[in-house]
Amino acid sequence: MSDTATPDLERTIEVRNPADGRLVGKVPEESAASVAATVRELRLQQAEWEALGVAGRAKWLRRFQDWLVDHSARLTDLIQAETGKTRFDAEIEVPAAIDLVKYWARNAQSFLADERPAPHSPIGLGKRLVQTFRPYPVVGIITPWNLPLLNPCFDAFAALAAGAAVLIKPSEVTPLCAQELAKGWAEIGAPPVFRVLTGGGDTGSAVVDTVDFVQFTGSTRTGRAIAVACGQRLIPYSLELGGKDPAIVLADVDVERAAAGILYGGLFNSGQVCISVERVYVEAPVYDRFVQSLVAQVAALRQGADDRRFAFDIGAMATAAQRDIVTGQVADAVAKGARILTGGKATGAGTFFEPTVLVDVDHSMLCLTEETFGPLIPIIRVAGEDEAVRLANDSVYGLSATVWTADRRRGERLARRLEVGAVNINDAFANLVNFALPMGGWKDSGIGARWGGAAGIRKYCRTQAITVPRGPELPREPLWYPASRWRSRVVTTLMRVVDARGRRKLPFAVRRNQL
Ligand code: NAD
C-alpha cells in the first residue's frame, strides 16, 4: 500500500498477483467521509428500489445474470490475477454466482410474500393479521479475499432482491472483482443501489458505523470486533467466520474415494476456503491404507502459476502472510513430534506452499486447534467413531464437517452428534452449493446463516405486523376508556374461558375460589 501526505483521495492500494508479484491494479483507500457520503446516497436511492417490488427487482437481477454469463472469461482472468489461483479453481466462481442470482430472482417473490397468519386465539378473530417483510435500507457487506468474486455475490444478491441498497467493502487484498461487479451493475443500467468502496480495515469499520445491517465474512477476530461495534449501534449483523472442519473416515469406507474427496476438500483453492477439511480422524482398521492413498494422490498434484491452461491443480496462496501462517503451523507441529509425509514447506516462488500431509499429530498442536486456511492435511488415527466425534467436537469452531462411510444412515446418525452448522456425507463443500439449505457456523464460526430458502432473504428485512379490523367496528372497543367493571369482567372472563384449563375455565368457580 502506498501512502502519501495528501488527503484520502490520493491514498491507493496496489493489487499484486501473489503467484509472481506482478502489479495487476490500484484502487483507492476510501475514507470514512466517503463511506458516509456513499451510504447517504444509497439511502436516498433505496426507497425507489424497494418500491419497484420484488418482480421489478428480479428483472434487474436477471439482466445482471446475463451480464455475468457474457463476461465470464474476463471475470475469471481477474480472479486469477488477484489471487494467483489455478484456472481450474477460478473457473467455478462465475457459474456459482450465476446459479445464485438465478435462485434469488426466481424465488424472491414467494419468499417475501406477505404472511396472513390465523389469530392465536378466538378472541383475535376480529382482526385480519398481516406480516410483511420490509428491507433494511442499506446493507453493508464486508468480504475476505479467498473467493473474490463469489464472496460479494454470496450476500449481495439476496440483499438486493430483498429491496435493500448494498454497499460492498471487499478485501484490500482482492478488491478488483468486486469493483467489476459494481461496474457491471451500472453497465446494465440498473438503479444505483449497488456500490463498492475499497480500502482496508478502517474503511470496513466506517461501513459498520453507517449502514443498517452488516453482513460480514472473514476472521473470527474481526467478526468479534464488528459484533461489538454493531452492538453499540443497535444494528443487526450476520457473521460468517473461520473454521477448523473435521473429516471423519469410518472403517467401512471406499478408501481411495475418501482420500480423493478429502484431498479436494482440504486443498481446493490451496486450502483457502472457510469450509476446507483441516483435520482428519481415521478409524484404525483403514488408517494405514488411507494415509498411503492420500499421500500418493497429494504427491501427484501439479503446482504452479497457471494461466488459462488448466495445467496445474494447486495455485499460490493469496498473501505472503497466509503462507507464513502455514509455515508456522508446520514448524510448531514438527517441533512437537509430527512427521511430514509429503510437502511441508514454501516452494520459494511467489507465495506457493507445497500441499502437505502431517501424521503423528495431536490437539496440543496449532495445526489441530487454530484455523490454517492453507494446504495442510493433518491426520489422526482413532479407535472408533466415539473418539472421532469427541475429537471433532473439541474445537472452538463449528463451521462444517464431512463423514466418509459406506453406510449412509450411519453417516447421518453421526452427523447429528457433531457440533457444526453443516455435515456433508461422502463429499466436501456440497452444502455450499445447495442454496435450499442454510450455510452458517456454530460456536466461534459465526452467527446467522446465508441462503437456506426464505430465511436467507428475510434476514435482510424487518418484519412488520399489521392488524386490520374485520367486520363492523364497535363505537368503542371494550377496553377503551372510561373504565368500566362490567366491560373489564366481560373481557377477562372471556380470556379465562379461552386460556384456562379444565374446571378453571368456569368463571364462578374461579371467582369463589372453589377449585
Ligand atoms: P479478515 O477478518 O482479516 O478481513 C475480512 C474483511 O474485514 C476485509 O475486507 C477487511 O478489510 C475487513 N476488516 C478488517 N478489520 C475490520 C474492522 N475492524 N471493521 C470492519 N471490517 C474490517 O479476514 P481475511 O483474512 O480477509 O479472510 C480470511 C478469513 O475469512 C478466514 O478466517 C476464513 O475462515 C474466513 N472466511 C469465512 C467464510 C464463511 O463463510 N464462514 C468464507 C470465507 C472466508
Residues whose N, C-alpha, C, O or C-beta is under 5 A from the ligand:
A	BS01	NAD	I142 T143 P144 W145 K169 P170 S171 E172 G199 G200 G201 G204 S205 T217 G218 S219 T220 T222 A225 E240 L241 G242 G243 C274 S445
